[in-house]
Amino acid sequence: MKVNQYLNLDEKTPINVFITPHFHYDYLWCDSPDGMGVKSAKVIKHALLLMRKYPEYKFAIDSVMAVEYFKLHYPDLWEELKKRVKERRMVLMGGMIVAPDTLMPNGESLVRQFLYGSNYFKEQFGIESKIGYLLDSFGQTPQLPQILKKAGFDYFMFWRGAGNRNLPSEFYWKALDGSKILTHWLSRSYTWFTLPFTGTILPPVYPFAPVPFSMNLIPQNFKVYDILKKLFPPIKYFIQRLNKLNAGVDIIGSDSGGLTFTIENRLKRATSPNIFILNGTDNIPPSSNIVDVVDYFQASSSNYKVNIAAPMEFFKSLTKSKKHFGVIGPYEFSGLPDKFPGTYNNRVRLKQKIRNLENLFYCTELFCSLSTVYGDNEYPYQKIKEAIIRILCCDFHDGICGCCVDAAYDHMMKMLDLSEIQLKKAYRKALIDFSDLIEVSHIRESATPLLIFNPVSKCRTDTVSIIYTMHTDTMLIKDEEGKEVPFQKNSLNSKEEEYILRAQEIPSLGYKTYSIEEPQLESEPEEDIGRELEQYGVKYRCNEEIINLETERFELVFEDNKILSIRDKKNDFTLKSSKFHINDLRIHNERGDSYLNGKDPKEFGTTFDNTLEIIESGPVRVVVELKSKLVSPSKIFSKPINEITQYIILYNFKSSRIDFITKFTNNIRNVRIQACFPVSFKNPHFHSEVPYGFYPRDIKPAIGKSWEEFKPKFSHYDRVFPVINWMDASEPNKSRGFSVINCGMPEYELGESRDFIYLTLLKSTGYISNLFPGSVPMILGPFYAIPKAFELTDQEFHYSLFFHDGKLEENHVAAEALMHNIPLIAQKIQPTRAKLEASAEFIRIEPENAFLITTLKKPEEGPDDLIIRLYSTLNISAQGTLTFHKMLKGARLVNLLEQPIQDLEIREDRMITFHANPQEILTFAVKFL
């Protein structure tokens, strides 16, 4: 008997049906975390009460925070919960702090979800997490199989992202490095209710209708079914027979029908005689009606072997079937109808804050580790972990995606503020403690010693800012060899005495010492801007409305005080377009919501009344200030204006970067504002950074149905992508390319003719889901107003262009983007325990352009001194070496949970070698002598 295209069965072969009662825990959404926590704790309590009455009943919980809120509200039931977990009736799934978005947090944040979540379940309940479990996350990043496998997981279960493809429900999903994990796709979603609905008098309107207080009312009706059975016993038999019917409907991709109908729907994609069904949905209380329905099927059905079971029972039965599953990937599951581009750009200040704190916790762990290893200082494990866990909570898929009520948004911003305070305190202490260890006897006593530290694993020449108050505006700065170092006053900081200096070849994860010496007499400033620039090697020409500005690397042409073109002199190519000027802002009316952008816009506005002024010029850099105005062209009755200030920063040394800062106070509702960057290549190849890797992009999906085919008015969804730090356009055979680097603005859009990269700076929207259905392709949530998402406040955006010869991997774009996000660090030195030389490189990684270190921390437990995590930034296999500043006693390859895999040979006392597959994540634990 042919069941479907993947499965042939003998007519006598029974179908094994595994049903897991569950609820999907929203850490936040239509309420704050505390409000949602009360509701989720009640749901877990009700499941425990059902377990007392029905020995066969089981229930799944999907994250640590759901358990933590239960412990907070029902401490008297904590031991009962632990007992049910030990009995394998209460099933703890996922091994994560919360169910995160996987597309916008950086790779290390995803790793920490599993590290802290799995450790919590093991410490509190003695279990190991083996099934990855992302029910509602809006897409799955292509490196997730690798992260799961290296965190000790054997299986993965998900819903969203595969709906545009005709896939079986089981397959091996392959990551960019070749890692594969057996995956079950919940093609019919995670929602199924026994008829009639949950057995209560309330239909499951939540979350698809704006019923006031529905989230409060529904969880209070968990006992209705039992009450009805006592008052009217035939209700049990009615429900049993109702669910035997092969009848139902498909509502928003979910089954609403009898159990027979649901089983038959699942069989359409099954690869074996094993069917998995989740019974429940978001925060809906459990009901005993599933027990009655399963009892009836067990007694009356010969075709279906139905049981209430844990997900692991399903996977074990699946593997016993000895089915040869297909392989999918490397592939990012972010297709329609689950690609929600509105989540990539709303509440941008939240996204910026999260990215900044990801970089801060990297630096904090780095300096705390170094000050512990070299200075015997105490490592602040608990403070760092608490701060990071708050950040991870904000990575929840309705959190970082911004599709939540303002109360939840306020809660997240307060949590992030607290994490920032904790991390900065630990970071500053560790930085001071570390700087005190550096020997500066070569610097004369009257000078101020200065540490310049490079926190990125690539040697770099870059600018660094220092705060230093002098009686005059000039001073002398020297490097460790006594040579003068160029520097200049930072005109962009009016509050402090800040200077920008050029630091030359600061080693990978290392430092050099500089010195600040007595002030020198100030020279008279030149009045003519052209002469002033010329002395620093910058050419300036002004001819009516055309201005030329030329540095050693770049030539910029301004027309009407906008950038007309940029020529990369080294690689001999020019960016230019007649459609939009470079870095000009385009604005359009946005009638989308927090999930979805509005229809493909046809009318755009750009900046006007532009003025140009060179506000800073010196031996380090030139800063051009552009001022302009911006108005939405679609506004009819009111035309509020945004006053725009933009800075273009050009460097007077061999930097491949041009940096941009855009600032304004947003006064306009329901708009989307993007910075424009033309792609002046005929055949560009596009790639963007994903968590722990990079992935190709184009204007249409390479596989699966596109939005253009589905709903042409929303075809631009195909061209919108979530990005970590960079998107690149290259033409390798013509030796030209450039990357657009962002600092916490994850939405990029490709032009419909592949002729532009648009970096979204701001989306202003006021509803979780749209009140006007024609403006978006579907309704995805309640119509709650979220006025803070209009973003009517001060905005500041930092981003950059990095130019190269078209060889994306050889130019180490990932490292360049990280360097833009994590600048060089300057710190005055007050040596009290000098034991480190004047310059040092703590870890050298070779080849330098093939790998990037992303974590340097103390281990969670065990005898090792350091955990080092890195990943290959190449799309080919490579050999690598790590050379340490200190002599090694031992080294091991470990997994993402810091569990040992194998011992490594130590060479020349300080070196280990390793092999990496394409884009592979590797973690090492080392012990020093």
Summary of the structure (lengths in Angstrom):
residues: 929
radius of gyration: 29.3
end to end distance: 66.9
largest distance: 98.6
contacts: 3308
relative contact order: 0.11
helix: 26%
strand: 32%
